[in-house]
Amino acid sequence: MTGRFWSASGRPWATEKRRDKSKNARKSARNFLFKDETVWYAIHTTRFRYFRTYSTNERNILIPMVIDIHTHTFPDRLAATTIPKLELAAHTRSFSDGTNAGLAASMARAGVDCSLVLPVATAPKQVVHVNDCSAQINERFPETGIFSFGCIHPDFSDYRAELARAAELGLKGIKLHPVYQGVDFDDIRTLRILDRAAELGLIVLSHSGLDVGFPGVVHVTPRMVRSALDQVGPMTLILAHMGGWRNWDQVEELLPDTSVYLDTSYSLGDLAPLDDGFYLPEDLPMMPQEQFLRMVRTFGPHRILFGTDSPWQSQTDAVAAIRALPLSQEEQDGILGGNAQKLLNFPNM
């Protein structure tokens, strides 16, 4: 990950810090430690342990990490055909080619340090293979800055064992997509997954609200989310698209007093339509900025996580959109990466 972190002066810092083998030094490096104007950062995986030190500029200002918690990639052999099909289904264009290499190039352009890939199992038979591939992505994380959640399908028969295996593989969480999977969020098949994930300490990140590729299909509304949360034990749940794509009024009404996190993917800005005349100009705007800011205040900035839904939104534009909001520097930094670091216990990945 040399050069992936930058000083406030805009220069990359690639200085390696040899690991001090003393017990105290190892303990300290498990967390961010601000000492002598230096930041220690430790990344742990099953095969790698990197300790890097990054200096501040002359004003002692650090540029925090930017973490995109909502991205999608496909195997190279599938991306070339899958992306065009999805573009046609949603009548929107992509901003990269849907491969890991394309995501890495997008990250470099946008100044995104790390991206979380969210795989979706559209059939039960895909689950085991996808989770194995997700673990392989995470093994390469120190070099790529790309890591992955696992997946599960509501109709997967031995869901309890597979979720336990996902946890043993080191996956931090799983992705659900009720629209693609055709199962309501408060269906018993989803509820049992939420319960098991909570038992195992797995984060669940779910699509929420409408889906631009499936007009009129409803499987996860704020009311369904509220119903599900009332039936399962305490858990860590992230709702994509600011809690419910184009269900934002209901999100504000029903979910602020829950413990859910919201990701910002596909919320600010406009749709990026194909040149096929499908959308009218009034269809393109997504969430009004004033509503976004109101929800930041209502839910608390510490519960808002930066995401883009890449390749369906420009990472460069999405970072700029957060930076342009009338929020404090601390709030912007938290949304763009600090909140995700804490939630994911990121230095211990």
C-alpha positions as CSV (number, residue, x, y, z in Angstrom):
1,M,0.0,0.0,0.0
2,T,3.0,2.2,-0.5
3,G,1.9,5.7,-1.5
4,R,-1.8,5.0,-0.7
5,F,-1.7,7.4,2.2
6,W,-0.8,11.1,1.7
7,S,0.4,13.9,3.9
8,A,-1.5,17.2,4.0
9,S,1.1,18.7,1.7
10,G,0.0,16.2,-1.0
11,R,3.1,14.1,-1.0
12,P,3.0,10.3,-0.5
13,W,4.7,8.9,2.5
14,A,6.2,5.5,1.9
15,T,8.5,5.3,4.8
16,E,8.7,1.8,6.3
17,K,9.0,1.4,10.1
18,R,10.6,-1.8,11.2
19,R,8.5,-3.7,13.7
20,D,9.7,-3.4,17.3
21,K,9.5,-6.8,18.7
22,S,8.8,-5.7,22.2
23,K,5.4,-6.6,23.7
24,N,4.5,-3.0,24.4
25,A,5.3,-1.8,20.9
26,R,3.2,-4.6,19.4
27,K,0.3,-3.7,21.7
28,S,0.5,0.0,20.9
29,A,0.5,-0.7,17.1
30,R,-2.8,-2.4,17.3
31,N,-4.5,1.0,17.3
32,F,-3.8,4.4,15.9
33,L,-1.3,6.1,18.3
34,F,-0.7,9.8,18.0
35,K,2.7,10.4,19.5
36,D,5.5,12.7,18.5
37,E,3.5,14.0,15.5
38,T,3.5,10.5,14.1
39,V,0.7,8.1,13.2
40,W,1.3,4.4,13.6
41,Y,-1.0,2.2,11.5
42,A,-1.1,-1.5,11.7
43,I,-2.9,-3.8,9.2
44,H,-3.3,-7.4,10.3
45,T,-4.3,-10.2,8.0
46,T,-3.7,-14.0,8.3
47,R,-0.5,-13.6,6.2
48,F,0.7,-10.1,6.5
49,R,1.5,-7.5,9.2
50,Y,2.5,-4.1,8.0
51,F,3.5,-1.2,10.3
52,R,3.8,2.1,8.5
53,T,4.6,5.5,9.8
54,Y,3.3,8.7,8.2
55,S,4.4,12.1,9.1
56,T,2.4,15.3,9.4
57,N,3.1,18.4,7.4
58,E,4.5,21.6,8.9
59,R,1.2,22.5,10.4
60,N,0.8,19.0,12.0
61,I,-2.2,18.2,9.9
62,L,-3.0,14.7,8.8
63,I,-5.1,13.6,5.9
64,P,-7.3,10.8,7.4
65,M,-8.1,7.6,5.4
66,V,-11.0,7.6,3.0
67,I,-12.9,4.3,3.1
68,D,-15.6,3.5,0.5
69,I,-17.8,0.9,2.3
70,H,-20.0,0.1,-0.6
71,T,-18.5,-1.1,-3.9
72,H,-19.0,-4.0,-6.4
73,T,-16.6,-5.9,-8.6
74,F,-16.8,-9.0,-10.7
75,P,-14.3,-11.6,-11.9
76,D,-12.5,-10.4,-15.0
77,R,-14.1,-13.1,-17.2
78,L,-17.6,-11.9,-16.2
79,A,-17.3,-8.2,-15.8
80,A,-17.1,-7.5,-19.6
81,T,-20.6,-9.0,-20.1
82,T,-22.2,-8.3,-16.7
83,I,-21.7,-4.5,-16.6
84,P,-23.4,-3.8,-19.9
85,K,-26.3,-6.0,-18.9
86,L,-26.7,-4.1,-15.6
87,E,-26.4,-0.8,-17.4
88,L,-29.2,-1.7,-19.8
89,A,-31.4,-3.0,-16.9
90,A,-31.0,0.3,-14.9
91,H,-30.6,2.6,-17.9
92,T,-27.6,4.1,-16.1
93,R,-23.9,4.1,-17.0
94,S,-21.0,2.7,-15.0
95,F,-17.9,4.7,-14.0
96,S,-15.4,1.8,-14.2
97,D,-15.3,-1.6,-15.9
98,G,-16.4,-3.6,-12.8
99,T,-13.1,-5.4,-12.2
100,N,-10.8,-5.1,-9.2
101,A,-8.2,-3.4,-11.4
102,G,-10.9,-0.9,-12.5
103,L,-11.8,-0.2,-8.9
104,A,-8.1,0.3,-8.0
105,A,-7.7,2.8,-10.8
106,S,-10.9,4.6,-9.6
107,M,-9.5,4.7,-6.0
108,A,-6.3,6.2,-7.2
109,R,-8.1,9.0,-9.1
110,A,-10.4,9.7,-6.2
111,G,-7.9,9.5,-3.3
112,V,-9.8,6.6,-1.8
113,D,-7.5,4.5,0.4
114,C,-9.6,1.4,0.9
115,S,-12.8,0.0,-0.7
116,L,-15.1,-2.7,0.6
117,V,-16.5,-5.0,-2.0
118,L,-20.0,-6.3,-1.4
119,P,-20.8,-9.6,-3.2
120,V,-24.4,-10.6,-3.8
121,A,-25.4,-14.2,-4.0
122,T,-28.4,-14.3,-6.4
123,A,-28.7,-18.1,-5.9
124,P,-27.9,-20.4,-3.0
125,K,-25.4,-22.4,-5.1
126,Q,-23.1,-19.3,-5.4
127,V,-22.6,-18.7,-1.7
128,V,-19.7,-21.0,-0.8
129,H,-17.6,-20.1,-3.9
130,V,-18.3,-16.4,-3.4
131,N,-17.2,-16.5,0.2
132,D,-14.0,-18.4,-0.7
133,C,-13.2,-15.7,-3.3
134,S,-14.0,-13.0,-0.8
135,A,-11.4,-14.4,1.6
136,Q,-8.9,-14.5,-1.3
137,I,-9.5,-10.8,-2.0
138,N,-8.8,-10.0,1.7
139,E,-5.5,-11.9,1.6
140,R,-4.3,-9.3,-1.1
141,F,-5.7,-6.3,0.8
142,P,-2.3,-5.0,2.0
143,E,-1.2,-4.6,-1.6
144,T,-4.5,-3.6,-3.2
145,G,-6.5,-1.6,-0.6
146,I,-9.5,-3.7,-1.6
147,F,-11.2,-6.0,0.9
148,S,-14.5,-7.8,0.9
149,F,-17.5,-8.9,3.0
150,G,-19.0,-12.3,2.4
151,C,-22.5,-13.2,1.3
152,I,-25.4,-15.5,2.1
153,H,-28.7,-16.3,0.4
154,P,-31.9,-16.6,2.4
155,D,-32.6,-20.0,0.8
156,F,-29.2,-21.4,1.6
157,S,-30.0,-24.6,3.6
158,D,-27.2,-24.7,6.1
159,Y,-27.0,-21.0,6.6
160,R,-25.9,-21.3,10.3
161,A,-22.8,-23.3,9.4
162,E,-21.9,-21.2,6.4
163,L,-22.1,-18.0,8.4
164,A,-19.8,-19.6,11.0
165,R,-17.4,-20.5,8.2
166,A,-17.5,-17.0,6.9
167,A,-16.5,-15.7,10.3
168,E,-13.7,-18.3,10.5
169,L,-12.4,-17.1,7.1
170,G,-12.0,-13.7,8.7
171,L,-14.8,-12.0,6.9
172,K,-16.1,-9.1,8.9
173,G,-19.6,-9.1,7.6
174,I,-22.1,-10.2,4.9
175,K,-24.1,-8.5,2.2
176,L,-27.8,-9.0,1.7
177,H,-29.8,-7.8,-1.3
178,P,-33.5,-8.5,-0.7
179,V,-34.4,-7.2,-4.2
180,Y,-31.9,-9.4,-6.1
181,Q,-32.7,-12.3,-3.8
182,G,-36.4,-11.9,-3.9
183,V,-37.0,-12.2,-0.2
184,D,-38.6,-9.5,2.1
185,F,-36.3,-8.1,4.8
186,D,-38.8,-9.1,7.5
187,D,-39.3,-12.6,6.1
188,I,-38.3,-15.4,8.6
189,R,-35.6,-16.5,6.2
190,T,-33.9,-13.1,6.6
191,L,-34.6,-12.8,10.3
192,R,-32.8,-16.1,11.0
193,I,-29.8,-14.8,9.1
194,L,-29.8,-11.6,11.1
195,D,-30.0,-13.5,14.3
196,R,-27.1,-15.9,13.4
197,A,-25.0,-13.0,12.2
198,A,-25.5,-11.2,15.5
199,E,-24.5,-14.4,17.4
200,L,-21.2,-14.5,15.4
201,G,-20.5,-10.8,15.6
202,L,-20.8,-10.4,11.8
203,I,-21.9,-7.0,10.4
204,V,-24.8,-7.1,8.0
205,L,-24.9,-4.6,5.2
206,S,-28.2,-4.7,3.3
207,H,-29.5,-2.9,0.2
208,S,-32.4,-0.8,1.3
209,G,-35.2,0.9,-0.5
210,L,-36.0,0.8,-4.2
211,D,-33.5,-0.5,-6.8
212,V,-33.0,1.5,-10.0
213,G,-32.6,-1.8,-11.9
214,F,-35.9,-3.2,-10.6
215,P,-38.5,-0.4,-10.9
216,G,-41.5,-1.1,-8.7
217,V,-40.0,-4.2,-6.9
218,V,-40.3,-3.8,-3.2
219,H,-38.6,-6.1,-0.7
220,V,-36.9,-3.9,1.8
221,T,-38.7,-0.8,3.1
222,P,-38.0,1.2,6.3
223,R,-41.1,-0.4,7.8
224,M,-39.8,-3.9,7.0
225,V,-36.5,-2.9,8.6
226,R,-38.2,-1.7,11.7
227,S,-40.2,-4.9,11.9
228,A,-37.1,-7.0,11.6
229,L,-35.2,-5.1,14.2
230,D,-38.1,-5.5,16.6
231,Q,-37.8,-9.3,16.2
232,V,-34.1,-9.9,16.3
233,G,-31.5,-9.4,19.0
234,P,-29.0,-6.5,19.1
235,M,-26.9,-6.5,15.9
236,T,-24.8,-4.3,13.7
237,L,-26.8,-3.4,10.6
238,I,-25.7,-1.0,7.9
239,L,-28.5,0.2,5.5
240,A,-27.3,1.2,2.1
241,H,-28.4,4.3,0.3
242,M,-29.0,6.4,3.4
243,G,-31.4,3.8,4.8
244,G,-33.7,3.3,1.8
245,W,-33.3,4.5,-1.7
246,R,-36.1,7.0,-2.5
247,N,-37.8,5.9,0.8
248,W,-36.0,8.7,2.7
249,D,-39.0,10.3,4.3
250,Q,-39.9,6.9,5.8
251,V,-36.3,6.4,7.0
252,E,-36.5,9.7,8.8
253,E,-39.9,8.8,10.3
254,L,-39.2,5.2,11.4
255,L,-35.5,4.5,12.0
256,P,-33.7,7.3,13.9
257,D,-34.2,5.7,17.3
258,T,-32.7,2.4,16.1
259,S,-29.0,1.5,16.1
260,V,-28.6,1.2,12.4
261,Y,-25.8,2.8,10.4
262,L,-26.5,4.4,7.0
263,D,-24.1,4.4,4.0
264,T,-24.1,7.3,1.6
265,S,-24.0,5.3,-1.6
266,Y,-26.2,6.5,-4.5
267,S,-27.8,9.2,-2.5
268,L,-26.3,12.6,-3.3
269,G,-26.2,13.9,-6.8
270,D,-28.0,12.7,-9.9
271,L,-28.4,9.5,-11.7
272,A,-26.0,9.0,-14.6
273,P,-28.4,7.9,-17.4
274,L,-27.6,6.2,-20.6
275,D,-28.4,8.2,-23.7
276,D,-31.6,6.2,-24.4
277,G,-34.3,8.7,-23.3
278,F,-35.6,6.4,-20.5
279,Y,-35.4,9.0,-17.8
280,L,-36.9,12.4,-17.8
281,P,-34.9,15.3,-16.4
282,E,-37.0,15.3,-13.2
283,D,-36.1,11.7,-12.6
284,L,-32.4,12.3,-12.2
285,P,-31.9,14.1,-8.9
286,M,-31.6,11.8,-5.9
287,M,-31.6,13.0,-2.3
288,P,-32.0,16.7,-1.7
289,Q,-28.9,18.0,0.1
290,E,-31.0,19.6,2.9
291,Q,-32.6,16.2,3.6
292,F,-29.2,14.5,3.7
293,L,-27.9,17.1,6.2
294,R,-31.0,16.8,8.3
295,M,-30.5,13.0,8.5
296,V,-26.9,13.5,9.5
297,R,-28.1,15.5,12.4
298,T,-31.0,13.2,13.2
299,F,-29.1,10.0,13.2
300,G,-25.8,11.5,14.3
301,P,-22.7,11.9,12.0
302,H,-21.0,9.0,13.8
303,R,-23.7,6.6,12.2
304,I,-23.0,7.8,8.6
305,L,-20.6,5.8,6.5
306,F,-19.2,6.8,3.1
307,G,-20.1,4.6,0.2
308,T,-20.5,5.0,-3.6
309,D,-22.0,1.8,-5.0
310,S,-19.0,1.9,-7.5
311,P,-19.0,1.3,-10.4
312,W,-22.4,3.0,-10.5
313,Q,-21.3,6.2,-8.9
314,S,-18.0,8.1,-9.5
315,Q,-15.8,7.8,-6.4
316,T,-14.2,11.1,-7.3
317,D,-17.5,12.9,-7.4
318,A,-18.8,11.2,-4.3
319,V,-15.7,12.3,-2.2
320,A,-16.1,15.8,-3.5
321,A,-19.8,15.9,-2.6
322,I,-19.1,15.0,1.0
323,R,-16.2,17.6,1.2
324,A,-18.6,20.2,-0.2
325,L,-21.2,19.8,2.5
326,P,-21.5,22.4,5.3
327,L,-20.2,20.0,7.9
328,S,-17.3,20.4,10.3
329,Q,-13.9,18.9,9.3
330,E,-14.3,16.4,12.0
331,E,-17.7,15.3,10.8
332,Q,-16.5,15.0,7.2
333,D,-13.5,13.0,8.2
334,G,-15.6,10.7,10.3
335,I,-18.1,10.1,7.4
336,L,-15.4,9.6,4.8
337,G,-13.5,7.0,6.8
338,G,-13.1,7.5,10.6
339,N,-16.5,5.9,11.4
340,A,-15.8,2.9,9.2
341,Q,-12.4,2.4,10.8
342,K,-14.0,2.2,14.2
343,L,-16.9,0.0,13.1
344,L,-14.7,-2.4,11.3
345,N,-12.0,-2.4,13.9
346,F,-9.9,-1.7,10.9
347,P,-6.4,-1.9,12.2
348,N,-7.0,-5.5,13.2
349,M,-8.2,-6.7,9.8
